[in-house]
Amino acid sequence: MQEGKGGKSAKTYDFIIEYGLHCFTKGPNKHKGETLADYDPALYYSDSRETRIFCFNRRALSFGLPDIVKAIDTKKCFHTGKGNFFIIELPNENNQLEEYEVYFNVARSGAKLRLFVESAFIRDNEHESSQPKKKKINFFVIAYNRQINKNIKVPK
């Protein structure tokens, strides 16, 4: 629920939450020249679009995603510049500062909004590609604009 401000009334958004296979699988590390053939086929996980590798670390971390999503309106959200968004969770169970990046999108689905968690992973040596620039956006701006089918512009 978005609290009312400046004379505006509070807004309630009704979400359907879904999680994609990138939350618990990984792709071969292209920087190391890996392919699927470098992994045991018993670890393959496929959907209609792709085959990836089951990742025990991502799976373990994915159990925390429902709590992260429940509090997403309190997090700093950022544009990716590609039509979706991400947040960064920092502390882990050992209080080390690891960046757990959670990528998501919001779309209208009838009278509700659909929040789809596309991917979630620790930014580590396996993921050295560049993180999108951190261009902030308030979660309620995302929800409101998606609800009224308004495009969300990425700030320059």
WORA-V166536 format. One record per residue. N is the residue number from 1. SS is DSSP state (@ for helix, = for strand, . for the rest). PSI is psi as a letter, one per 20 degrees, with the letter a starting at -180 (999 if undefined). OMEGA is omega in whole degrees, -180 to 180 (999 if undefined). Layout:
n=N ss=SS psi=PSI omega=OMEGA
n=N ss=SS psi=PSI omega=OMEGA
//
This chain:
n=1 ss=. psi=p omega=178
n=2 ss== psi=p omega=-180
n=3 ss=. psi=q omega=177
n=4 ss=. psi=q omega=178
n=5 ss=. psi=q omega=173
n=6 ss=. psi=l omega=179
n=7 ss=. psi=i omega=178
n=8 ss=. psi=q omega=-179
n=9 ss=. psi=r omega=179
n=10 ss=. psi=q omega=178
n=11 ss== psi=q omega=176
n=12 ss=. psi=p omega=178
n=13 ss=. psi=p omega=-179
n=14 ss=. psi=o omega=-175
n=15 ss== psi=q omega=164
n=16 ss== psi=p omega=-178
n=17 ss== psi=p omega=178
n=18 ss== psi=q omega=-179
n=19 ss== psi=p omega=180
n=20 ss== psi=r omega=-178
n=21 ss== psi=i omega=177
n=22 ss== psi=i omega=178
n=23 ss=. psi=h omega=-178
n=24 ss=. psi=j omega=176
n=25 ss== psi=r omega=176
n=26 ss== psi=r omega=174
n=27 ss=. psi=r omega=174
n=28 ss=. psi=q omega=-180
n=29 ss=. psi=o omega=-177
n=30 ss=@ psi=h omega=179
n=31 ss=@ psi=h omega=179
n=32 ss=@ psi=j omega=180
n=33 ss=. psi=j omega=-179
n=34 ss=. psi=q omega=172
n=35 ss=. psi=r omega=177
n=36 ss=@ psi=h omega=-178
n=37 ss=@ psi=i omega=178
n=38 ss=@ psi=i omega=-177
n=39 ss=. psi=q omega=177
n=40 ss=. psi=p omega=179
n=41 ss=@ psi=h omega=177
n=42 ss=@ psi=i omega=179
n=43 ss=@ psi=i omega=-179
n=44 ss== psi=q omega=175
n=45 ss== psi=p omega=-174
n=46 ss== psi=q omega=166
n=47 ss=. psi=a omega=-176
n=48 ss=. psi=i omega=-176
n=49 ss=. psi=h omega=-171
n=50 ss=. psi=r omega=172
n=51 ss== psi=p omega=-180
n=52 ss== psi=a omega=-177
n=53 ss== psi=p omega=176
n=54 ss== psi=p omega=-178
n=55 ss=. psi=o omega=-177
n=56 ss=@ psi=h omega=180
n=57 ss=@ psi=g omega=179
n=58 ss=@ psi=h omega=179
n=59 ss=@ psi=g omega=-180
n=60 ss=@ psi=g omega=180
n=61 ss=@ psi=h omega=-176
n=62 ss=@ psi=h omega=178
n=63 ss=. psi=h omega=177
n=64 ss=. psi=i omega=-177
n=65 ss=@ psi=g omega=179
n=66 ss=@ psi=h omega=178
n=67 ss=@ psi=h omega=178
n=68 ss=@ psi=g omega=-179
n=69 ss=@ psi=h omega=179
n=70 ss=@ psi=h omega=-178
n=71 ss=. psi=j omega=-174
n=72 ss=@ psi=h omega=179
n=73 ss=@ psi=i omega=178
n=74 ss=@ psi=i omega=-176
n=75 ss=. psi=q omega=171
n=76 ss=. psi=o omega=178
n=77 ss== psi=q omega=-179
n=78 ss== psi=q omega=171
n=79 ss== psi=q omega=170
n=80 ss=. psi=i omega=-173
n=81 ss=. psi=i omega=-178
n=82 ss=. psi=k omega=176
n=83 ss=. psi=i omega=177
n=84 ss=. psi=a omega=-171
n=85 ss== psi=r omega=175
n=86 ss== psi=q omega=173
n=87 ss== psi=r omega=178
n=88 ss== psi=p omega=173
n=89 ss== psi=p omega=-176
n=90 ss== psi=g omega=-171
n=91 ss== psi=q omega=172
n=92 ss=. psi=a omega=-175
n=93 ss=. psi=h omega=178
n=94 ss=. psi=j omega=-178
n=95 ss=. psi=k omega=173
n=96 ss=. psi=q omega=-180
n=97 ss== psi=n omega=174
n=98 ss== psi=p omega=-180
n=99 ss== psi=o omega=175
n=100 ss== psi=o omega=-176
n=101 ss== psi=p omega=-179
n=102 ss== psi=o omega=-178
n=103 ss== psi=p omega=-176
n=104 ss== psi=r omega=173
n=105 ss== psi=q omega=178
n=106 ss== psi=p omega=178
n=107 ss== psi=q omega=177
n=108 ss== psi=p omega=179
n=109 ss== psi=n omega=-174
n=110 ss=. psi=c omega=179
n=111 ss=. psi=i omega=-178
n=112 ss== psi=r omega=172
n=113 ss== psi=q omega=179
n=114 ss== psi=o omega=175
n=115 ss== psi=o omega=-178
n=116 ss== psi=o omega=176
n=117 ss== psi=o omega=-174
n=118 ss== psi=g omega=-175
n=119 ss== psi=q omega=176
n=120 ss== psi=p omega=-178
n=121 ss== psi=r omega=175
n=122 ss== psi=p omega=175
n=123 ss=. psi=o omega=-178
n=124 ss=. psi=a omega=-179
n=125 ss=@ psi=h omega=178
n=126 ss=@ psi=i omega=-175
n=127 ss=@ psi=l omega=-176
n=128 ss=. psi=i omega=179
n=129 ss=. psi=r omega=-172
n=130 ss=. psi=p omega=174
n=131 ss=. psi=q omega=177
n=132 ss=. psi=q omega=176
n=133 ss=. psi=q omega=-176
n=134 ss=. psi=n omega=176
n=135 ss== psi=o omega=-172
n=136 ss== psi=q omega=170
n=137 ss== psi=p omega=179
n=138 ss=. psi=p omega=-179
n=139 ss=@ psi=h omega=-179
n=140 ss=@ psi=h omega=173
n=141 ss=@ psi=g omega=177
n=142 ss=@ psi=g omega=-177
n=143 ss=@ psi=g omega=-178
n=144 ss=@ psi=g omega=-178
n=145 ss=@ psi=h omega=177
n=146 ss=@ psi=h omega=-179
n=147 ss=@ psi=h omega=-179
n=148 ss=. psi=j omega=179
n=149 ss=. psi=k omega=178
n=150 ss=. psi=p omega=177
n=151 ss=. psi=q omega=177
n=152 ss=. psi=o omega=-179
n=153 ss=. psi=q omega=176
n=154 ss=. psi=p omega=178
n=155 ss=. psi=q omega=-179
n=156 ss=. psi=999 omega=999
//
